[in-house]
Amino acid sequence: MGSKSALLRGELGEILVASSAGASRFVDLFSGSGSVSHYVAENINIPVLSVDLQHYSKILAESITGRDCPQTDGPIINKWTADVGRGLLDDAIYEALREPIARLGKATVLRSRRSSERTVGVGFVTQHYGGHYFSPQQAYSLDRLYEELPKEEPDRTLCLAALLHTASICAAAPGHTAQPFQPTPKLLPYIKSAWSRDPVHECQRQVSILAARHAKVKGQARVGDALEAVSSLGDEDLVFCDPPYSAVQYSRFYHVLEGISRGGWNGVFGAGRSPARGYRESSDFSMKAQASSAMAQLLSALRERSCRVLVTFPDADASNGLSSSDIVALAGDSWHVREHYVDSTHSTLGGSSSQGGRGGRRALKEAVLLFEPRTAIISLLESRRPERQDVLSVPHTSEAASAVATAATVS
């Protein structure tokens, strides 16, 4: 699993800016954490449409792309965390949930789990995740922040996004929430570190960061399937696709954030405290038997809509069975494809690294593929052809070559 944040500060950001020239909208079909949507919204004067299967992704994207001005003067935003913080000072339940973090041991963690589940008058974060991903007091603080979220938009989405960032930062987990750290001698220091963070203070920090950021042009975010979203696209859209690489469903790794964005689950189970599988979204791109056909179907649908498309994918065999070369082969004769490769780092999600053992990160090349419908390139060349002159007589190094370079942009 790879984050685009680092790549956006380098070549990928430059490619996005160049490729967006002439587009009327940028469409992020697998928006995830929203980093690409945010980059385009903040740097390019076109609206952004963000699409993802998961609700938390919509919230993260829309917290920035859904506004075209800063939100720093909102009194509700400034009061939200302050009111919750003051309320906790004399909250009897909050005080009853206190545990000795300084002397944290296995017995303390297990007791925290029992007390979180049994305490009456607490919210879903405490009931579902207290003593697991968060200390009981942290979980209760997150519950209070959720319950006191502003009711009006765009304040509510902004504050909920700040809450999601806070939960991610405070979680006692290895960069995702498939499972929390277990209270073993090796992992107890990591639990202690995570449980020592103050959610209210962190949430105020996140609000301040997000409130100052906004899109140049107000966009939209929606929950939905990438293929279904294509039916509303057109030839003036630049479509960005960063499809899943993993053969494990991504919803497994983000169910805590998804639960908070939805207001909790009907129930959670197992060591990971995840909802029943039927409540977790699944993608054909994360099924080894379906990933290739899903990619082919998506490219075909985008070709029918005459969209220009940017695809990023590891230049290696991903665990879902696809590689960047496979995606290029799936394009066939319908697309003109330009390939570019940038250095990247991907998470192994706790799996084995290329050096052997349980590695956390893996360095590899990331393919950035620009798909241009072939008819679009021919039309562009025709529009640049001088009057009464056959296109074949235009020198190769003249405007025709320039037109192809402009259409492809990725060199």
Salt bridges, closest charged atoms under 4 A:
GLU11 OE2 - HIS340 NE2 2.87
GLU42 OE1 - ARG213 NH2 2.74
GLU62 OE1 - LYS58 NZ 2.83
ASP83 OD2 - LYS79 NZ 2.61
ASP83 OD1 - ARG86 NH2 2.37
GLU95 OE2 - ARG98 NE 2.94
GLU99 OE1 - ARG111 NH2 2.93
GLU117 OE2 - ARG273 NH2 3.89
GLU147 OE1 - ARG144 NH1 2.40
GLU148 OE2 - ARG144 NH2 3.55
GLU202 OE2 - ARG205 NH2 2.83
ASP237 OD1 - ARG25 NE 2.92
ASP242 OD1 - LYS4 NZ 3.15
GLU258 OE2 - HIS55 ND1 3.11
GLU258 OE2 - ARG262 NE 3.03
GLU281 OE2 - ARG262 NH2 3.75
ASP343 OD1 - LYS365 NZ 2.62
GLU366 OE2 - LYS4 NZ 3.06
GLU366 OE1 - HIS346 NE2 2.71
GLU382 OE1 - ARG385 NH2 3.16
